[in-house]
Amino acid sequence: MTPGGFDRLAKAGMQFLIERGAGEAAGFPDSEYEAKGAVIVERAELFAQADVVLHVRTLGANPEAGKADLPLLRSGQIVIGMAEPLSALESVAAMAKAGVTLFAMELIPRITRAQAMDVLSSMATVAGYRAVLAGAQASARMFPMLTTAAGTIVPAKVFVLGVGVAGLQALATAKRLGAVCSAYDVRAAAKEQAESVGAKFVSLALEAKSAEGSGGYAKAMDEEFYRRQRELLTSVLREQDVVITTAAVPGKKAPILITAEMVHAMHPGAVIVDMAAERGGNCELTRAGETVVVGGVTILGMTNLPSEAAYHASQMYAKNVATFLQHLAPKGAIELDVKEEITRETLVTHQGQTVHAKVAELIAPELVGG
């Protein structure tokens, strides 16, 4: 939560405790929170007093540090944040056992009235922007075309795999920097979206009638589809200077779109920015959190890209969370209507049980509930 995020919530009568130093790394000192009427406390005291605890990453999305919070949680306490509920199943079970009411912000449904709560879109916007800057910095080429006394500098070629929110922001940013942009996505609707930001859409001779799942996300395809896709993409990658991959399927390992063989076919000096590194990577050679150089090709396995622009990422996330909190507490007190779509789709654990239908299907029977 940012200091500016309090304004509407305070009018509803909510009071805020802030962990000491929580906003400093993002550019929000404690004094700005205090000026808004918030009380600065130590972490343990915050858990002891708060009815609702707001996180960026809860236990499931922050497994190491999150374990320290488990003993601090109280039965009936509400926890809101990103939780990786479709993959961090043991963490979900631990939250249920603690009696916590857990809301996972990743599960916000992509419907019109929930747009201001959509944290995935907010964070993808920041990540797409930062990915391009990282690729530009790692590349030995400049992005724009320049006419100089020493000759003409041709523009860099940037190729984006996956035209979701992150991909579109990456294309728009690369275009603003002067690169020649192109993109590919399995979803037919992505062609018009890519062209709307000035990129050329690369069409591959692939059948993908059912490539789009619920909520506009790409869904997992079979291995034969990915094999054929990789064959066709190899010739495209040979021409690129910077490749940005964004393909992710909620709750699943990221699909491999670029094999080691494809990397070796790229020209020395090319750069791959793998935005799916945290989920295993779209490139076979990606190592999460590391930079790998193979055959002169630099592969950036960047994780937590939104933290690279922490001030504005925090600003957007705080707006998402504040809007969601207003939805749950329109009059200042939490009112859980589990039949309402936004509440139902984000509620993961409640009263000692895993209540989200999709998560409950995935979780092992022995882990469900208390």
RALINKA-V767457 format. One record per backbone hydrogen bond with DSSP energy under -0.5 kcal/mol. CO is the residue of the C=O (numbers start at 1). NH is the residue of the N-H. Records with the same first field share a line. If there is no record, write none. Layout:
CO=NH + NH
This chain:
2=5
3=6
4=7
5=9
6=10
7=11
8=12
9=12 + 14
10=13
16=39
18=41
19=22
21=24 + 25
23=26 + 28
24=27
27=29
29=32 + 33
30=34
31=35
32=36
33=36 + 38
34=37
39=18
41=20
42=46
43=47
44=48
45=49
46=50
51=78
52=54
53=55 + 80
56=58 + 82
58=61 + 62
59=62
62=66
63=67
64=67
65=68
66=69 + 70
67=70 + 71
69=72 + 73
70=73
74=77
77=101
78=53
79=103
80=55
81=105
82=58 + 61
84=87 + 88
87=89
88=92
89=93
90=94
91=95
92=96
93=97
94=98
95=100
96=99
99=76
100=102
101=79
102=348 + 349
103=81 + 105
104=107
105=108
109=111
111=114
112=115
114=117
115=118
117=119
118=122
119=123
120=124
121=125
122=126
123=127
124=128
125=129
126=130
127=131
128=132
129=133
130=134
131=135
132=136
133=137
134=138
135=139
143=156
146=148 + 153
148=151
151=148
152=154
153=146
156=158 + 180
157=241 + 242
158=182
159=161 + 244
160=162 + 184
161=246
162=164
164=168
165=169
166=170
167=171
168=172
169=173
170=174
171=175
172=176
173=177
174=179
175=178
179=181
180=158
181=200
182=160
183=202
184=162
187=190
188=191
189=193
190=194
191=195
192=196
193=197
194=197 + 199
195=198
200=183 + 202
201=203
204=206
206=208
208=211
211=213 + 219
213=216
214=217
217=213
222=226
223=227
224=228
225=229
226=230
227=231
228=232
229=233
230=234
231=235
232=236
233=237
234=238
236=239
237=240
241=271
242=159
243=245 + 273
244=161
245=275
249=252
255=257
257=259
258=284
259=263
260=264
261=265
262=266
263=266
267=270
269=140
270=298
271=243
272=274 + 300
273=245 + 275
274=277
276=279 + 281
277=280
279=254
282=257 + 258
283=286
287=290
290=292 + 301
292=294 + 299
294=297
296=269 + 298
297=294
298=272 + 300
299=292 + 301
300=274 + 302
301=289
304=307
305=308
306=309
307=310
309=313
310=314
311=315
312=316
313=317
314=318
315=319
316=320
317=321
318=322
319=323
320=324
321=325
322=326
323=327
324=328
325=329
328=335
329=332
335=337
336=338
337=340
340=344
341=345
342=346
343=347
346=104 + 348
348=355 + 356
349=102
350=353
352=370
353=350 + 355
356=360
357=361
358=362
359=363
364=367 + 368
365=368
